[in-house]
Amino acid sequence: MRRTHYGEDKEVLQRRLRKMEGQVRGIQQMIADDRYCLDVVQQVNALTAAAREVSLLVLEDHLRATVSDAVKENDGEAAIKEMVTILRKALRP
């Protein structure tokens, strides 16, 4: 059974995602306004960094709660294997 444990970070995550929505709309407007290409790329890089931070927060919550619970329930190996699979994909160039 897959569980979620966002806890206190849920509102932080929601706030960050709303900010990212605003960034996407801003980038769309920059393109519509024919803004300088490198300014657009800079904003896309900021959006990418924000998405990475959201991922890290979610992974941290996952490790602190879900993986911790799995270890307590003697299912730690499966949780670790799943985590390594996700990290392998995330760290791919």
Secondary structure in CASP SS format (residue, H / E / C, confidence):
PFRMAT SS
TARGET T0000
AUTHOR 0000-0000-0000
METHOD secondary structure of the structure
MODEL  1
M C 1.00
R C 1.00
R C 1.00
T C 1.00
H C 1.00
Y C 1.00
G C 1.00
E C 1.00
D H 1.00
K H 1.00
E H 1.00
V H 1.00
L H 1.00
Q H 1.00
R H 1.00
R H 1.00
L H 1.00
R H 1.00
K H 1.00
M H 1.00
E H 1.00
G H 1.00
Q H 1.00
V H 1.00
R H 1.00
G H 1.00
I H 1.00
Q H 1.00
Q H 1.00
M H 1.00
I H 1.00
A H 1.00
D C 1.00
D C 1.00
R C 1.00
Y C 1.00
C H 1.00
L H 1.00
D H 1.00
V H 1.00
V H 1.00
Q H 1.00
Q H 1.00
V H 1.00
N H 1.00
A H 1.00
L H 1.00
T H 1.00
A H 1.00
A H 1.00
A H 1.00
R H 1.00
E H 1.00
V H 1.00
S H 1.00
L H 1.00
L H 1.00
V H 1.00
L H 1.00
E H 1.00
D H 1.00
H H 1.00
L H 1.00
R H 1.00
A H 1.00
T H 1.00
V H 1.00
S H 1.00
D H 1.00
A H 1.00
V H 1.00
K H 1.00
E C 1.00
N C 1.00
D C 1.00
G H 1.00
E H 1.00
A H 1.00
A H 1.00
I H 1.00
K H 1.00
E H 1.00
M H 1.00
V H 1.00
T H 1.00
I H 1.00
L H 1.00
R H 1.00
K H 1.00
A H 1.00
L H 1.00
R C 1.00
P C 1.00
END
